[in-house]
Amino acid sequence: MRVVVMGCGRVGASVADGLSRIGHEVAIIDRDSTAFNRLSPEFNGERVLGMGFDRDVLLRAGIEDAAAFAAVSSGDNSNIIAARLARETFGVSRVVARIYDAKRAAVYERLGIPTIATVPWTTDRMLDALTRESETTKWRDPTGTVAVAEVVLHEDWIGRPVTDLEAAINARVAFLIRFGTGVLPEPRTVIQASDQVYVVAVSGRVAEAIAIAALPPSEDLDK
């Protein structure tokens, strides 16, 4: 899936890095070329210099082929103009905007544009809104630092120890539901076909963990 991200601040860089890591085609826009230094060295998407609400800049970023758009610059007005342009002019189906003003956010939610805030929570919500059909996080601690989420595993994880899954998703398996009963896994616990798996991860990495779990295990785990 192609995703265009407007704004390479902490949230934008985190969202773009996460999307890139889980295999999406990403273009990130910022008017300041030094902002791209926030991206990880492994980021393999496109860096587009310019104003994210400029039609020509969006075209250079590949908005016409994008399935999703995230507006996460530091300005509410810029974010909502870009979000509406992406949806109404280019017909992007999944559009999310970061809005700092809570009253404005409520208005834009009624227009059908999801709005969200705070850095780690925003990263998870952005990735979830851009790549999934529904919210999967089941619980967050009061500080918003840690979250528990259900993961839907690729069938190739069946027969693997939970430690392999934990290594792949950079999160811990909190518990399993097996035949209707909660199970606290041990290192030697092996994933079975009927298991419902719940993981605990640091906020900002939840959606990425969910996406990786849906993929087959990497060959690196067998080395």
Beta strands, then each sheet from edge to edge (+ up, - down):
strand 1: 2-6
strand 2: 25-30
strand 3: 46-49
strand 4: 68-71
strand 5: 94-98
strand 6: 115-116
strand 7: 137-140
strand 8: 146-151
strand 9: 172-178
strand 10: 181-183
strand 11: 196-202
sheet 1: 3+ 2+ 1+ 4+ 5+ 6+
sheet 2: 7+ 8- 11+ 9- 10+
end
